[in-house]
Amino acid sequence: MAAMGEDAGRFFANQMLDAIDYMHSNHTVHRDLKLENILVDVQLNLKIADFGFASAKSIDCLKSYRGTLTYMAPEIKEGKVYKGT
C-alpha cells in the first residue's frame, strides 16, 4: 500500500478542520469523532457521520460521559466539566 503523501494529508486535514470549525461556529460538538465516523465520497470529500452523542446546548460547560473510551479526553474520563470547543 502506498502512502498518500503530504499534499493529500493536508487536503484531508483542511477538510476536517473546516468541518469542525463549522460545527463549533454553529455551537455544536460531535463528542465521538473517530476514524469510523469519517466517510469519504467519490470526489474525496470528507463527511462526518454519527451525531448520536452531539450536543448543541451549553457546549462550554459539558458534564456528560459521552464518546468512545479510547478516543475520549482525560477530563471526560475523570468526570470533570469540559468545554466542547
VEXDREN-2710 file (C-alpha; in Angstrom, 1 decimal):
% VEXDREN-2710
k/r/px/py/pz
1/MET/0.0/0.0/0.0
2/ALA/1.4/3.4/-1.0
3/ALA/1.4/6.4/1.4
4/MET/-1.0/9.2/0.5
5/GLY/1.7/11.9/0.7
6/GLU/1.8/15.3/2.4
7/ASP/-0.4/17.1/-0.2
8/ALA/-3.2/14.6/0.2
9/GLY/-2.8/14.7/4.0
10/ARG/-3.1/18.5/4.0
11/PHE/-6.1/18.2/1.7
12/PHE/-8.0/15.9/4.2
13/ALA/-6.7/17.7/7.3
14/ASN/-8.0/21.0/6.0
15/GLN/-11.4/19.5/5.3
16/MET/-11.6/18.1/8.8
17/LEU/-10.6/21.4/10.4
18/ASP/-13.2/23.3/8.2
19/ALA/-15.9/20.8/9.3
20/ILE/-15.0/21.1/13.0
21/ASP/-14.9/24.9/12.7
22/TYR/-18.3/24.9/11.0
23/MET/-19.8/22.7/13.8
24/HIS/-18.3/24.8/16.5
25/SER/-19.4/28.1/14.9
26/ASN/-22.9/26.6/15.0
27/HIS/-22.5/25.8/18.7
28/THR/-22.5/22.0/18.0
29/VAL/-19.9/19.5/19.3
30/HIS/-19.7/15.9/17.9
31/ARG/-18.3/14.2/21.0
32/ASP/-17.5/10.9/19.2
33/LEU/-15.2/12.0/16.4
34/LYS/-13.1/9.0/15.3
35/LEU/-12.0/7.4/12.1
36/GLU/-15.1/5.2/11.9
37/ASN/-17.2/8.3/11.8
38/ILE/-15.4/10.0/8.9
39/LEU/-16.7/9.0/5.5
40/VAL/-15.1/9.8/2.1
41/ASP/-17.3/10.3/-1.1
42/VAL/-16.3/9.6/-4.7
43/GLN/-14.9/13.2/-5.1
44/LEU/-12.8/12.7/-1.9
45/ASN/-14.9/15.0/0.2
46/LEU/-15.0/14.1/3.9
47/LYS/-18.4/13.6/5.5
48/ILE/-18.7/13.4/9.3
49/ALA/-21.3/10.8/10.4
50/ASP/-23.0/9.6/13.6
51/PHE/-24.1/12.6/15.5
52/GLY/-25.7/10.4/18.2
53/PHE/-23.6/12.0/21.0
54/ALA/-23.6/15.5/19.6
55/SER/-24.6/18.4/21.7
56/ALA/-25.8/21.9/20.8
57/LYS/-26.6/23.0/24.3
58/SER/-24.2/24.7/26.7
59/ILE/-21.1/23.4/24.8
60/ASP/-18.8/25.4/27.1
61/CYS/-19.9/23.6/30.2
62/LEU/-20.4/19.9/29.4
63/LYS/-20.6/17.2/32.1
64/SER/-21.9/14.0/30.4
65/TYR/-19.8/11.0/29.8
66/ARG/-20.1/10.5/26.0
67/GLY/-17.9/9.2/23.3
68/THR/-15.7/6.2/22.6
69/LEU/-13.5/5.4/25.6
70/THR/-10.2/5.0/23.6
71/TYR/-10.7/8.4/21.9
72/MET/-12.1/10.3/25.0
73/ALA/-10.3/13.2/26.5
74/PRO/-8.9/12.6/30.0
75/GLU/-11.2/15.3/31.6
76/ILE/-14.2/13.4/30.4
77/LYS/-12.9/10.1/31.8
78/GLU/-12.3/11.9/35.1
79/GLY/-15.8/13.2/35.3
80/LYS/-14.8/16.9/35.1
81/VAL/-16.7/19.6/33.4
82/TYR/-15.3/20.2/29.9
83/LYS/-15.6/22.6/27.0
84/GLY/-16.8/21.2/23.8
85/THR/-14.8/23.7/21.7
END
